[in-house]
Amino acid sequence: MNTTNYTVRSMTRPEIDVCIEWAAAEGWNPGLHDADAFYAADPEGFLLGSLNGEPIACISAVRYGETFGFIGFYIVAPAYREQGYGLKLWHVAMQRLHGRLIGLDGVVAQQNNYRKSGFEFAYNNIRYQGVANPLASFDAGIVDLASVSELELNDFDSAMFPAPRRAFLSSWISRPGTVAKAVIKDDVLQGYGVIRPCRAGYKIGPLFARNAQVAQSLYDALVSQVEKGAQVQLDIPQMNAQALALVKRNNMLPVFETARMYTGPAPQLPIQNIFGVTSFELG
């Protein structure tokens, strides 16, 4: 490794587009407008490794609140792999999140390498894929998420995620082409879900619901916003039996798997209410 001419620094917003392209080349199927929301989460949290001024590696080390961080977007250009460039970038990312509980969704085969950095396995997340079969009608309690107050939305979301993420969430639900729905019953938010256009088809995430019926109502409402037969992906915690039932009920099949890992005890999240992970890149 030529360390003399290898530098690591935070990306500018336009540079995140380059890493989105790398993610697409890896087959990660990023959303068409993810970059703005990712940047909003932590403008200094995306790191770029450059050799002789040429970008060759990237990673995200996003800070949420005061105590949590998430690592993702860990990509080294194929020609520069296994030469130490990625490892140096990894160390900078870990240092940026030092003192926080850190999470990641890693390729299952890399679990042992992550353990060397202090990560422990919590559970698997599995990507399921199916096709949209829009319904003519669905739950009358469905509303546009925009009609829910920001305070109520963030309170609900914070119960499902290890830390507040107001800036990210505000951007995530308002990207072009994104549709966000909620279920309100007795003036109380029961769940919300988001579907966004991706390089191939659409992804649902997050999908948070107080019970399986609410989750199915949200799923129906979201897929009813896209064309019949379109590819739809949903990433679920494997340990949520009701989420497994939902994807099977909707004829979705597993296509990819990650290991959710943390550097300390896993956050006490209501996994039974998490029917869809927001993203593997940012948690």
C-alpha positions in Angstrom: 0.0 0.0 0.0 1.3 3.4 -1.0 0.4 5.3 2.3 2.2 8.4 1.2 -0.3 9.3 -1.4 -3.4 7.8 0.2 -5.7 10.2 2.0 -9.0 9.9 3.9 -11.4 12.8 4.4 -15.1 13.5 4.6 -17.0 13.5 1.3 -18.7 16.5 -0.2 -22.4 16.0 -1.2 -21.6 15.4 -4.9 -19.0 12.8 -4.0 -21.6 10.7 -2.4 -23.1 10.2 -5.8 -19.9 8.4 -6.8 -20.2 6.0 -4.0 -23.9 5.4 -4.8 -22.7 4.3 -8.3 -20.2 1.9 -6.7 -23.0 0.5 -4.5 -25.1 -0.1 -7.7 -22.1 -1.9 -9.3 -21.9 -4.1 -6.2 -25.6 -5.1 -6.8 -26.9 -3.3 -3.7 -29.7 -1.7 -5.7 -29.6 1.8 -4.1 -32.6 4.2 -4.2 -32.6 6.7 -7.0 -32.5 9.7 -4.6 -30.9 8.2 -1.5 -27.8 10.5 -1.4 -29.5 13.6 -0.2 -31.1 11.8 2.7 -27.9 10.0 3.6 -26.0 13.3 3.6 -28.7 14.9 5.8 -28.1 12.2 8.4 -24.6 13.4 9.1 -22.9 15.7 6.5 -19.4 14.7 7.7 -20.2 11.0 8.2 -19.2 9.8 4.7 -15.5 9.1 4.2 -13.5 8.9 1.0 -10.2 7.2 0.5 -8.2 8.6 -2.4 -4.9 7.5 -3.9 -3.0 10.1 -5.8 -6.2 12.1 -5.8 -8.3 9.3 -7.3 -11.2 8.1 -5.2 -10.8 4.3 -4.5 -12.7 3.6 -1.4 -15.6 4.8 0.7 -17.4 4.1 4.0 -20.1 5.7 6.1 -19.6 6.4 9.8 -22.8 8.2 10.7 -23.4 9.7 14.1 -26.9 9.5 15.5 -27.6 11.5 18.7 -24.9 11.4 21.3 -24.4 7.7 21.8 -25.1 5.7 18.6 -23.3 5.3 15.3 -23.7 3.1 12.2 -21.2 1.9 9.7 -22.1 1.1 6.1 -21.2 1.8 2.5 -17.9 0.0 3.0 -16.6 -0.4 -0.6 -13.1 -0.6 -2.1 -12.7 -0.4 -5.8 -12.0 -3.9 -7.1 -8.4 -3.0 -8.4 -7.4 -1.9 -4.9 -8.8 -4.6 -2.7 -6.7 -6.6 -0.2 -3.9 -4.0 -0.3 -4.7 -2.3 3.0 -6.5 0.7 1.7 -9.9 -0.5 3.0 -8.5 -1.3 6.4 -7.0 2.1 6.9 -10.4 3.7 5.9 -12.1 1.3 8.4 -9.9 2.5 11.2 -10.7 6.1 10.5 -14.4 5.3 10.5 -14.2 3.5 13.8 -12.2 6.3 15.4 -14.9 8.8 14.2 -17.5 6.8 16.2 -15.2 6.1 19.2 -17.1 6.0 22.5 -20.5 5.2 20.9 -22.4 2.0 20.5 -21.8 1.1 16.8 -24.0 -1.0 14.5 -23.6 -2.4 11.1 -25.2 -4.8 8.6 -22.4 -6.8 7.3 -22.1 -9.6 4.8 -22.5 -12.8 6.7 -19.2 -14.2 5.5 -17.3 -11.3 7.1 -18.6 -11.8 10.6 -15.3 -13.0 11.9 -13.5 -10.0 10.6 -16.0 -7.7 12.2 -15.6 -9.5 15.5 -11.9 -8.6 15.4 -13.0 -5.0 15.7 -15.3 -5.7 18.7 -18.6 -6.4 16.9 -20.9 -9.1 18.1 -23.7 -10.8 16.2 -27.3 -9.8 17.2 -29.5 -11.3 14.4 -29.8 -11.6 10.7 -31.6 -9.2 8.4 -32.9 -10.8 5.2 -33.9 -9.1 2.0 -37.1 -10.5 0.4 -38.1 -9.8 -3.1 -41.5 -10.1 -4.8 -43.7 -8.2 -7.3 -46.3 -5.6 -6.7 -49.9 -6.7 -6.9 -51.8 -3.5 -6.2 -55.2 -3.8 -4.5 -58.3 -1.8 -5.5 -58.8 -0.8 -1.9 -57.1 -1.1 1.5 -57.4 -0.1 5.2 -59.5 3.0 5.6 -57.1 4.1 8.4 -54.3 4.7 5.9 -53.2 8.4 5.6 -50.3 10.2 4.0 -47.4 10.4 6.4 -47.2 14.1 5.8 -50.5 14.5 7.8 -48.7 13.2 10.9 -47.0 15.8 13.1 -43.2 15.8 13.0 -43.2 15.4 16.8 -45.4 12.3 16.8 -43.5 10.7 13.9 -40.1 11.2 15.5 -41.4 9.9 18.9 -42.7 6.8 17.2 -39.5 6.3 15.1 -37.2 6.8 18.1 -38.9 3.8 19.8 -37.9 1.6 16.8 -34.4 2.9 16.2 -31.4 3.2 18.7 -31.3 7.0 18.5 -33.2 10.0 17.2 -32.7 10.7 13.5 -34.9 13.7 12.8 -32.8 15.3 10.0 -32.4 12.0 8.1 -36.1 11.0 8.5 -37.4 14.4 7.3 -35.3 14.0 4.1 -35.9 10.3 3.7 -39.7 10.5 3.5 -39.7 13.5 1.1 -37.4 12.3 -1.7 -38.8 12.5 -5.3 -40.9 9.5 -6.1 -41.0 8.3 -2.5 -44.4 7.5 -1.0 -44.9 7.5 2.8 -48.0 6.2 4.5 -49.2 5.8 8.1 -52.0 4.1 9.9 -53.9 6.2 12.4 -56.5 4.7 14.8 -58.2 6.6 17.6 -55.9 9.5 16.8 -52.8 7.5 17.6 -50.1 6.6 15.1 -50.1 2.8 14.7 -47.3 2.5 12.2 -45.7 4.0 9.1 -44.0 2.8 6.0 -42.0 4.2 3.1 -41.5 2.9 -0.5 -39.0 4.5 -2.8 -37.8 3.9 -6.4 -34.5 2.1 -6.8 -32.2 1.2 -9.7 -34.4 -1.9 -10.1 -38.0 -1.6 -8.9 -38.7 -0.4 -5.4 -37.8 -0.9 -1.8 -40.0 -0.6 1.2 -38.3 0.7 4.3 -38.8 1.4 7.0 -42.0 -0.6 7.8 -42.8 -0.1 11.5 -46.1 -1.3 12.9 -47.7 -2.0 16.3 -49.0 -5.4 15.0 -49.1 -7.6 11.9 -52.4 -6.3 10.7 -51.1 -2.7 10.6 -48.0 -3.9 8.8 -50.0 -5.7 6.1 -52.3 -2.7 5.7 -49.2 -0.5 5.1 -47.7 -3.0 2.8 -50.9 -3.1 0.7 -51.1 0.7 0.6 -47.5 1.1 -0.4 -47.4 -1.4 -3.2 -50.7 0.1 -4.5 -48.7 3.2 -5.4 -46.5 1.4 -7.9 -47.1 -0.3 -11.2 -48.4 -3.9 -11.2 -45.7 -6.5 -11.6 -42.9 -4.1 -10.4 -40.1 -5.6 -8.4 -40.4 -4.9 -4.6 -37.9 -5.6 -2.0 -38.3 -5.6 1.8 -35.5 -6.1 4.4 -36.8 -7.8 7.6 -35.2 -9.0 10.9 -35.2 -12.8 10.6 -36.2 -13.1 14.3 -39.5 -11.3 13.7 -41.8 -14.2 13.0 -44.7 -12.0 12.0 -42.5 -10.2 9.4 -41.6 -13.6 8.0 -45.2 -14.5 7.8 -45.9 -11.2 6.0 -43.3 -11.7 3.2 -44.5 -15.3 2.7 -48.1 -14.2 2.6 -47.1 -11.8 -0.2 -45.1 -14.4 -2.1 -41.7 -12.8 -1.5 -38.5 -14.8 -1.6 -35.2 -14.3 0.1 -32.4 -12.9 -2.1 -29.8 -11.5 0.3 -28.8 -11.7 3.9 -26.8 -9.6 6.3 -25.6 -9.9 9.9 -26.7 -7.1 12.2 -23.8 -6.6 14.6 -23.0 -4.2 17.5 -19.9 -3.3 19.4 -21.8 -3.7 22.7 -25.1 -5.1 24.0 -27.7 -4.9 21.2 -30.2 -2.0 21.7 -33.5 -3.1 23.3 -35.6 -2.5 20.3 -39.1 -3.9 19.8 -38.1 -6.3 17.0 -41.7 -7.6 16.9 -42.7 -4.1 15.5 -39.9 -3.9 12.9 -41.3 -5.3 9.7 -38.9 -3.5 7.5 -35.4 -2.1 8.0 -34.8 1.4 6.8 -31.6 0.6 4.9 -28.5 -1.7 5.2 -26.3 1.4 4.7 -27.6 3.6 7.6 -29.5 1.2 9.8 
